[in-house]
Structures are given as C-alpha cells and as structure tokens.
Amino acid sequence: MALLEVKNLSISFGGLRAVDDFNVSIEKGQLYGLIGPNGAGKTTVFNLLTGVYQPDEGFIHLDGEDITRLKTIEINQAGIARTFQNIRLFKELSVLDNVKVGLHNKYHYSTVEGLLRLPRYFQMEKKMDERAMELLKVFDLDGEADYLASNLPYGKQRKLEIARALATDPKLLLLDEPAAGMNPNETKELMETIRFVRDHFDMTILLIEHDMKLVAGICEELTVLNFGKILTQGKTSDVLHDPEVITAYLGE
Amino acid sequence: MKNRNIPKKLQDNLITIGIVVVCYILVMILSATGLLSNLLQGLLVPLCAYIILAVSLNLTVGILGELSLGHAGFMCVGAFTSAFFSKCMENTITFAPVRFFLALLIGGLCAALIGFLIGMPVLRLKGDYLAIVTLAFGEIIKNIMNVLFIGRDSHGFHFSMKDSLSLGLEEGGDVIINGAQGITGTPKDSNFTIGVILIVLTLLIVLNLINSRDGRAIMSIRDNLIASESIGIHITKYKLMAFTISAALAGIAGVLYSHNLNSLMATPKNFGYNMSIMILVFVVLGGIGNIRGSVIAAVILTLLPELLRGLNDYRMLIYSIVLIVMMLYNWAPNMIALRKKAANRFGRKKEVA
C-alpha cells in the first residue's frame, strides 16, 4: 500500500484546466520528483495536496486515509507538511521560534497556564526548546537559533523552512523548488540535506525542482507534467532520457 | 544581528515593568512633597487608562498585525457597563474595593464579548475590512450611548432610546443613564495606585501572552498567514483570541477611566474617533509591536500637551505632524538606509570599545 495515492486529480480555473487527471503513487521512504516546464501545474498540484485549492475531481489518500477536500490545517495534522517556492518564514520571529511554531500542535498547554506561568508552561517550553534545538542541529542552524529569521542567509532560510515543516512531524514532506536561487555549492549541500532528512527521519519526500542535476542526483522516480497533464512517469533515468520529455523542456 | 533568547526576553519584560514601578514611586514622592500640580494629579488616572489602551491596542496592531480604528469603542463599552453596575450597587456593596473589582470584571467581560462578536465575522476577511468595521463600531457605540436612557424604580429597570420622561419612572425612581448627559455620580473607586496595578497586570498579561505558545501562533499569523496555516495553526481562533483579549483590556481601561469621573459622558473627545486615533498614535510613535514603547509614548504624548498648555489648540496639528514624521522615519527608503548606516556606525563603535 502506497503512502500517498492520488487518482484522477483535476482542477480548472475558469476555462483553464490547470491540472488534468493527475495520478501518482508514492511508497513510504521514497524520494519522488515532480518536474515540468514553467506553468505546467506543479505548484497547483502541491496546493491541491495541501488543501489550498479544492479539486474538481479525484481523490487523495494518505496512508490509507482519505484527505480529499480537507482544510489545510487538517491536512497538516493528517501528516503532510510543505515548504514554499518563495520562502515563507516568520520573519520577525527568531529562528528557534520559527521551529517552535511548527511544534505548536505537538506540545500543549492552555492559554491560562501560559498567562499565569504555571509549572506546565515551563515544562512544555523546555521540551519544545529541546526538540526545536535538536531539529536545528540537524540543519546546522543551532548556532543561529537566536537570530531573526529574516537575518539568515538565503540557503539557511531554505533549510529553516524544511526544519519548520519537519517540526510538525509529517509522514510526507513536500518541497517546492528547494534549490531555487541557490548556487551550485549550495545546491550540492541541499542534496545532501534532503537525502539526510529522508534517511534520518525515515521521511517520504515529494519535490518540485527545475535543477536537473539535483533531480537526477536524488530522485528515485519522477512524474513529468506538461500543460497540466502527465507526460510520463517512472524511474528517473528512464524519464530523463525520454525524447518526449526532452522535447517538452527544450522544444522541437 | 538582533539576539532574542529566553533569558533576555524575561529581562526585557522585567525592565518594562520596572520602569512603571519606578515612575510610580517617583510620582508618589513628588505628590507627597507637594511638587505635583493639581492639574497633573488630575491627569494621573486618565494617563494610566491611556497606557493600558496603548498596550492593548499594540496587541492588535503590533502582535496580531490587524489595524483597529475603534479601540475607544471598547473602552466606552467597559466604561459605561461598569459605571452602570457601580451606580446600581453603590448602596448594596458598600466596600469600595470589592465593588470596583466586580466592576472591572464586568467592564472587561462586556468589552471582550463585544470584541468577540465583532471579530468573529470580520477577522475572517483579509485586508482593511477590520479597520473599516472597527471605525464604524466606535462611532456607533458612542452614538448609542448618547441616546440611551435607563432608569430604575421599585418595579425594576426602565429603558428608552427617546428621553428620560418616556422612561415612565414612578416618583422616587432615578435615572441612571441619562442620554447625552451620561452617568453622573459614579462612585470614585479608582485612584492612581489602582491604575498602576492595572498597568502592571496588563503588561504581565500581554508580555506573557507574547512569550507563550499562543503568542507565537498569533505572531506567526502576522508574519505569514499562508505558512502558519500550512503548519496547522488555527488562524481564526488565534486572531479572535488576540482581538478579544485586546478588547477586554481596553474595557478595563474604560472602567478605570469612568470610576475617576464624576460625570461620564460619551463625547467625541473621550470615546470618539479622535480618541481611537490618539491611542493609535501612541502605538505608532512607540513602535508597532514594541510594548515598552507604547507605555513611554502614551506618557510623553499625554503629558506634553498638558505641560505646554498654551499649545493645546495645536495638539491635533502636532499629532498629525508627528504621525507623518514617524511614518517617514519608519518606512521611507532613504530614512531606512540612513538608520542602518547610523546603526552600523554605532555598532562598530561598540565593538571598538
């Protein structure tokens, strides 16, 4: 049984069929890539998976559970976390607090306990701090824990976004163009990080990427989208040598 | 780079509360030695109310990141409900501290309820809708208070929106809320000491909220709504929480304010648009999201016009100029660059030393 099972997913905006009959099946622990030319509908697929848009047709199953048409919050609680193409950090919060917001639903104390600073507040805050620092350490961000998120260099902001997504303890991690705007060195480092996240957290990862080196380097399987439709699907090496894919990217 | 770790946060909060306590002691010494003019003494309790208002509005504007232009409306709700309660209970509960405590609860809860009811539909919307609705709300509350008549006699309460005669009170019954004349003879239960205690409580509530799980959720919504939704933060719940607490604290400021006045009237000056804007000026001048700044700005901007009484006619003019200057200081690209340069120079000097 696949971890993520998507069938016949479709959505139209006005007359435009942005995603048409999208199917994918991702096994637990897989590193899966979603590629395609600009405007192919990749981010729309992410937005459908995370409940930002409601699909016109089709269903999404996560770990055997039907999560079609759930709200974004419910989908996160069901176990999907994501990062964004244009980084969306909490800029005025510290690096540590960014991750602690991600831990929000994992550690509870009531508002009153927080306002009156009752013992549970200190217990839970301590646990949150420890857990957050653990995550930051994984991404080599623990030295910058007290910085404002907006003061981090670009590559580290990308990493912090992944750390924050992981804080929600997801089953499936969606990365939207994680290497966008990175130089070759940073991209190489990112590849290591992504692979490490998969192994260390036993995570299933679906990523959108334009950087073919990264895709070829870490993705095990690929789906290629073009004009909202699946062009081809399969093992990375097969897909990348598919003449149809090359045509879609480079033109005739 | 700005450092923000937990001990430093705690230290920051203690400094803020320390400033308030030190100011309180100074004022007490001044007033004991008779150095404080009557005018200033009369200003102390309203000043406390303004500080609470500024801090509570900063919760909405700075921490939640929503613009509210009707904060005086919540103050008005708190002031009138509590004054009504105290006037009714003046002879039933004769022990003033208990009566005032209950008045605080009632004023705060009523303002919170109204805040909750207004926030529920409006906070779901994005953009400037909240500013528009709160602006209207402040004016509506003020105008309702101007036409509201409530009286009491042996049959119980009478209510009218026309005039005091149409209440149909029997002989010996008294009018409690008398339309535009408001409530007269509210027991004078509040004083400067109570005001300062309430300021400290407000600061504790707001600062503790900011540095907690809920506060982080609220600030994450301010910084990036889409991202905070994607990691499972309940947007509407936390927006409502911040807005309701902010309204409740404004209500408490209203209680403090009303129990210092012999006659409480809803005029544009004390509960109208001008007042809402004045509180917003405190918040903007003190720095949006900066709680200590709100306290300091409220003190300076309340005392300055009173100390320069000759300039009082130009008060609103000065406010508008100050607002424009602050806007330029905070947002103009040239000014931002200049500030960064200054900060760098300052920072380097510090390193050398």
Interface residues (C-beta under 8 A of the other chain):
Chain A: T50 V52 T72 I73 N76 Q77 A81 R82 F84 R88 L89 F90 K91 E92 L93 S94 L96 D97 K100 V101 G102 H104 N105 Y107 H108 Y109 T111 G114 L115 L116 R117 Y121 M124 E125 M128 D129 A145 D146 Y147 L148 N151 R164 A165 A167 T168
Chain B: M1 K2 N3 R4 N5 I6 L204 I205 N208 L209 S212 R213 D214 G215 R216 A217 M219 S220 R222 D223 N224 I226 A227 S228 E229 S230 I231 G232 I233 H234 M241 G289
